[in-house]
């Protein structure tokens, strides 16, 4: 599909429900007692994979329009599925479900598509083995993975060497059915949707922060969760693509309604403001434990910045679109400490470097980051065909870049976008035609 320069983006829109919150809300509702109702759940393929997996483990999940109903299993817990669980492209589903299964007395084999099957799972498997779960991964620590849970798992204190919201959340989920006190210490605070939802569902949880910026999360199990009604706000990672599109296309002025502005998820917006981007949060409010606002983004002249390593966790998923913003900035932007990007849905460092060079951007790639010299706000050359590499964020990032290029930018496939942002293309077209 080709994306080319055209009219400015004008008007108001919405983005799908937050993917991270959606996964976690479904999993906690599944093991709570009673009926939970979730509105605004992400409609993307990744969250559908989580819902389908829970159904295979005995959880009744249904939806009518935007409202999803989950009949929690409570003390009964999850059941052993009749066969392998296929999670498609969802790394979050795979890692979090490994934790959830680890303290249930069931045996589950997890499989995925070709992209997910190359992603590392040992970072989750290793600490889960210490609580008693038997986990067998494929050579290289990848899927397929078989998890044989331990009905009487052992409490442990886990100290993470590398900050990871997925690893932290997997260990927290395992702790819910583990007798005694379990804890996880992370060196740098990562997104805390799990902590907020644990509190919402009634899990006994406490959090202590240290002077270095790390945190220790402590959970006492087994925990009896109570069903909740949850509203999922808009996904800031999805909103980022529309916001950057508005910043780089002259004349643009958009509102994105009801987006989660959790402070551990707004690193990209803070970086864009530092670059001179006209982005503001308006009508701030709290929705079921999460801060929410409308985001206004207007065309701006951007200046290059360097991303400090401590900012990386708060924008780890948004670096592909940050690189696009940097490509239109004045000067050279640098980001380091991004090795995690090499083991996402694709090697996002190389994928972005190759694509940016193809559309006329001066890029220097290192082992853990990129240096990008921007156009100063002018059009890029464009005129290239970009391989999405089955990565939704690569596809959307270069679609946005094409909106301010001399020649159209063609994406080989936009199908991966449905994993996180169904309707992305339609949103762009509506804003351009407002």
C-alpha positions in Angstrom: 0.0 0.0 0.0 1.3 3.5 -0.9 1.3 6.5 1.4 2.0 10.0 -0.1 1.9 13.6 0.8 -1.5 15.2 0.8 -3.8 17.3 2.9 -3.1 18.1 6.5 -4.6 16.1 9.3 -7.5 17.9 10.9 -10.2 17.0 13.5 -10.8 14.6 16.4 -10.4 10.8 16.5 -10.0 7.9 18.8 -7.5 5.0 19.1 -8.1 1.4 20.2 -8.1 0.5 23.8 -4.7 0.1 25.5 -3.2 -3.2 24.6 -1.1 -3.6 27.7 -4.1 -3.0 30.0 -6.4 -5.2 27.9 -4.1 -8.3 28.2 -3.8 -7.8 32.0 -7.5 -7.1 32.6 -8.6 -10.2 30.8 -6.1 -12.4 32.7 -7.1 -11.0 36.2 -10.8 -11.2 35.4 -10.3 -14.9 34.3 -9.0 -15.9 37.8 -11.3 -13.6 39.8 -14.5 -14.7 41.5 -17.6 -13.4 39.7 -18.4 -11.7 36.4 -16.2 -8.9 35.2 -17.3 -6.5 32.4 -14.6 -4.8 30.4 -15.3 -2.0 27.9 -12.9 -0.4 25.5 -10.8 -3.6 25.2 -8.3 -3.5 22.4 -9.8 -5.1 19.3 -6.4 -6.1 17.9 -5.2 -9.6 17.1 -2.8 -9.7 20.1 -5.6 -9.3 22.6 -7.9 -11.7 20.8 -5.1 -14.2 21.1 -5.1 -13.8 24.9 -8.9 -14.1 25.0 -8.9 -17.3 22.9 -6.1 -18.8 25.1 -8.1 -18.2 28.2 -11.2 -19.7 26.6 -9.2 -22.9 25.9 -8.3 -23.0 29.6 -11.9 -23.0 30.7 -12.8 -19.3 31.0 -16.1 -18.2 29.5 -15.5 -14.9 27.6 -18.1 -13.2 25.4 -18.7 -9.8 23.9 -21.5 -7.7 22.6 -20.1 -4.7 20.7 -17.6 -2.9 22.9 -18.5 -4.7 26.1 -16.7 -7.9 27.1 -17.9 -10.3 29.8 -15.6 -12.6 31.6 -16.9 -15.3 34.0 -14.1 -15.6 36.5 -12.9 -19.1 37.6 -12.0 -18.0 41.1 -10.6 -20.7 43.3 -11.1 -23.3 40.5 -8.4 -21.6 38.5 -7.5 -22.5 34.9 -8.1 -25.9 33.3 -5.6 -27.8 31.1 -6.4 -27.1 27.5 -7.1 -29.9 25.0 -4.1 -29.0 22.8 -1.4 -26.4 22.2 -2.4 -22.7 22.5 -1.6 -20.6 19.4 -0.8 -17.0 20.4 -0.2 -15.7 16.9 2.2 -12.8 17.0 1.6 -11.7 20.6 4.8 -11.7 22.7 2.9 -10.1 25.6 0.3 -13.0 25.6 3.1 -15.6 25.6 5.2 -14.2 28.4 2.3 -13.2 30.7 0.5 -16.4 30.3 3.6 -18.4 31.1 3.5 -16.6 34.5 -0.2 -17.2 35.0 0.1 -20.9 34.2 3.2 -21.4 36.3 1.3 -21.6 39.6 -1.6 -23.7 38.2 -1.3 -27.5 38.3 -1.7 -27.8 34.5 0.5 -28.5 31.5 0.2 -26.1 28.5 2.2 -25.9 25.3 2.4 -22.4 23.7 3.0 -21.9 20.0 3.0 -18.9 17.8 3.6 -17.6 14.2 7.0 -17.4 12.6 7.8 -14.0 14.1 6.8 -14.9 17.7 8.7 -18.2 17.4 11.9 -16.3 17.1 11.5 -14.1 20.2 13.3 -14.9 23.5 11.2 -16.6 26.2 14.1 -17.7 28.5 14.1 -14.4 30.4 10.6 -15.4 31.7 11.2 -19.1 31.9 14.3 -19.0 34.1 12.8 -17.1 37.1 9.6 -19.1 36.8 11.6 -22.4 37.2 12.8 -21.2 40.6 9.2 -21.3 42.0 8.8 -24.9 40.9 7.4 -24.7 37.3 8.8 -27.1 34.8 9.4 -25.2 31.6 10.8 -26.7 28.4 11.6 -24.2 25.6 12.9 -24.9 22.1 16.6 -24.6 21.3 17.6 -21.0 21.7 14.9 -20.4 24.4 12.1 -19.8 21.9 8.6 -21.2 21.2 7.2 -23.7 21.3 7.3 -23.7 25.1 5.7 -26.2 27.4 4.9 -25.0 30.9 4.0 -27.5 33.6 2.7 -25.5 36.4 3.2 -26.1 40.1 0.1 -26.2 42.2 2.1 -25.4 45.3 4.6 -23.0 43.9 7.4 -21.6 46.1 7.5 -17.9 47.0 10.7 -16.2 45.9 12.3 -12.7 45.7 13.1 -12.0 42.1 15.7 -9.3 41.4 15.6 -8.3 37.7 18.9 -7.4 36.1 17.1 -5.7 33.1 13.9 -3.7 33.5 11.1 -5.5 31.7 7.4 -4.9 32.3 6.5 -8.3 30.8 8.9 -10.3 33.0 7.8 -8.4 36.1 4.1 -8.9 35.2 4.6 -12.7 34.6 6.2 -13.1 38.0 3.5 -11.1 39.6 0.8 -13.2 38.0 2.6 -16.4 39.2 2.6 -15.0 42.7 -1.2 -14.7 42.9 -1.6 -18.4 43.5 1.7 -19.0 45.3 1.4 -19.4 49.1 3.4 -16.9 51.1 5.2 -13.6 50.2 6.7 -13.1 46.7 8.4 -10.0 45.5 10.0 -8.5 42.3 12.6 -5.8 42.3 13.1 -3.9 39.1 16.1 -1.6 38.6 14.1 1.1 36.8 10.4 1.6 37.1 8.5 0.1 34.1 4.9 0.5 33.1 2.7 -0.3 36.2 -0.6 -1.4 34.7 -0.3 -4.7 36.4 0.2 -3.0 39.8 -2.8 -0.8 39.3 -5.0 -3.6 38.2 -3.9 -5.9 41.0 -5.0 -3.3 43.4 -8.3 -2.8 41.5 -9.1 -6.6 41.7 -8.2 -6.7 45.4 -4.8 -8.5 45.4 -2.7 -7.9 48.5 0.1 -5.8 46.9 2.6 -3.3 48.2 5.2 -1.2 46.4 8.4 0.4 47.7 10.6 2.8 45.7 14.3 3.1 46.1 16.5 6.2 45.7 18.0 4.9 42.4 14.5 4.8 40.7 13.9 1.1 41.1 10.9 -0.5 42.8 10.0 -3.6 44.7 6.6 -5.1 44.3 5.4 -7.5 47.0 2.4 -9.8 46.8 1.0 -12.2 49.4 -0.7 -15.3 48.1 -2.8 -17.1 47.5 -4.9 -14.1 46.6 -8.7 -14.0 46.3 -9.5 -11.6 43.5 -13.0 -10.1 43.1 -14.6 -9.4 39.7 -14.5 -5.8 38.5 -16.0 -3.5 35.8 -13.1 -2.0 33.9 -13.0 0.7 31.2 -9.8 0.5 29.1 -8.6 3.9 27.9 -7.0 4.6 24.5 -3.6 3.2 23.8 -0.8 5.8 23.9 1.4 3.7 21.7 -1.3 3.8 19.0 -1.9 7.5 19.6 1.8 8.2 19.0 1.6 7.4 15.3 -1.2 9.9 14.7 0.5 12.5 16.9 3.7 12.3 15.0 1.8 12.5 11.7 0.2 15.8 12.8 3.6 17.2 13.9 5.3 16.5 10.6 2.5 17.4 8.1 2.1 21.2 7.6 -1.2 22.6 8.7 -2.2 19.6 10.8 -4.2 20.0 14.1 -5.8 17.0 15.7 -7.4 15.8 19.0 -7.1 12.2 20.1 -9.8 11.4 22.6 -9.5 9.6 25.9 -5.9 8.3 25.8 -4.1 6.7 28.7 -1.4 9.1 30.0 0.1 6.9 32.6 3.4 8.7 33.4 5.4 5.5 32.7 3.9 5.4 29.2 4.4 9.1 28.1 8.1 9.1 27.4 7.5 9.6 23.7 5.3 12.6 24.2 7.8 14.1 26.6 10.5 13.6 24.0 8.4 15.2 21.2 7.8 18.2 23.5 11.5 18.5 24.1 12.0 18.5 20.3 9.6 21.5 20.1 6.4 19.5 19.3 3.2 21.3 20.1 1.5 18.5 22.1 -0.7 19.1 25.1 -2.9 16.9 27.4 -6.3 18.4 28.0 -9.4 17.4 30.1 -7.3 15.2 32.4 -9.2 12.7 34.5 -8.8 9.3 36.3 -10.6 6.3 34.7 -10.5 3.1 36.8 -7.1 3.8 38.3 -5.4 5.2 35.1 -4.9 8.8 34.2 -6.6 9.7 30.9 -6.7 12.8 28.7 -7.4 14.1 25.2 -4.2 14.7 23.3 -3.9 17.7 21.0 -1.1 17.7 18.4 -0.3 20.4 15.9 2.3 20.8 13.1 5.6 21.9 14.6 9.2 22.6 13.7 11.2 19.9 15.5 14.8 20.0 16.7 17.0 17.0 17.3 17.5 15.6 20.8 19.4 12.8 22.5 17.4 10.3 24.5 18.7 9.6 28.0 19.0 5.9 28.8 16.8 6.3 31.8 14.0 7.4 29.5 14.1 4.2 27.4 11.6 2.1 29.4 8.9 4.8 29.2 9.0 4.8 25.4 10.4 1.4 24.4 7.5 0.6 22.1 7.5 4.0 20.5 11.0 4.2 19.2 10.1 3.3 15.6 7.8 6.4 15.4 10.3 8.5 17.4 12.8 7.7 14.6 10.4 9.0 12.1 10.0 12.3 14.0 13.8 12.5 14.2 14.0 12.1 10.4 12.0 15.4 10.0 13.8 17.3 12.8 16.6 19.9 12.5 19.9 18.3 13.4 21.0 14.8 14.5 19.1 12.9 17.1 20.7 10.0 19.0 19.3 7.1 21.0 21.3 4.4 22.7 20.6 1.6 25.1 18.0 0.0 22.8 19.3 -3.6 22.5 15.8 -4.7 23.5 14.5 -3.4 20.1 16.5 -6.2 18.4 14.3 -8.9 19.8 10.8 -7.3 19.3 8.5 -8.5 16.4 11.5 -7.7 14.2 15.0 -6.3 14.7 13.6 -2.8 15.0 17.0 -1.1 15.0 18.1 -2.6 11.6 14.5 -2.5 10.2 14.2 1.2 10.9 17.8 2.0 9.7 17.3 0.2 6.4 13.9 1.8 5.8 15.0 5.4 6.7 18.1 5.1 4.4 15.8 3.9 1.6 13.6 7.1 1.8 16.6 9.4 1.9 17.6 9.8 5.6 21.2 9.9 6.8 21.3 7.2 9.5 24.2 5.7 11.6 23.4 2.3 13.2 25.2 1.0 16.3 24.7 -2.2 18.3 22.3 -0.5 20.6 20.8 2.5 18.8 20.6 4.9 16.0 21.8 8.4 15.1 19.5 10.2 12.6 20.1 13.4 10.8 16.8 15.0 9.9 15.4 17.1 7.1 14.7 20.2 9.2 11.0 19.9 8.5 11.3 19.6 4.7 10.0 16.7 2.6 12.0 13.5 2.5 12.8 11.8 -0.8 10.6 8.8 -0.3 10.0 6.6 -3.3 10.9 3.3 -1.7 9.2 0.0 -1.0 9.5 -0.8 2.7 9.4 -4.4 4.1 7.2 -4.4 7.2 8.9 -7.7 8.4 5.6 -8.7 10.0 6.0 -5.9 12.5 3.0 -3.6 13.0 5.1 -0.7 14.3 7.5 -0.7 11.3 4.5 -0.7 8.9 2.7 2.2 10.7 5.9 4.2 11.1 6.8 4.3 7.4 3.1 4.9 6.5 3.4 8.1 8.6 6.7 9.0 7.0 5.1 8.7 3.5 2.7 11.6 4.4 5.6 14.1 4.0 7.7 12.7 1.2 8.2 13.9 -2.4 7.4 10.4 -3.7 5.1 7.8 -2.3 6.3 5.3 0.3 5.0 1.8 -0.3 4.6 -0.7 2.5 4.7 -4.4 1.4 2.0 -5.4 3.8 -0.2 -3.5 6.3 -1.8 -6.7 7.6 0.4 -6.8 10.7 -1.2 -3.5 11.8 -4.3 -5.4 12.8 -2.5 -6.9 15.8 -2.6 -3.6 17.6 -4.4 -0.9 15.6 -7.3 -2.1 13.4 -8.6 0.9 11.5 -5.3 2.7 11.4 -5.5 3.5 7.7 -9.1 4.7 8.0 -8.2 7.0 10.9 -5.5 8.6 8.8 -7.8 9.1 5.8 -10.6 10.5 7.9 -8.3 13.1 9.4 -6.9 14.0 6.0 -10.5 14.5 4.6 -12.0 16.3 7.6 
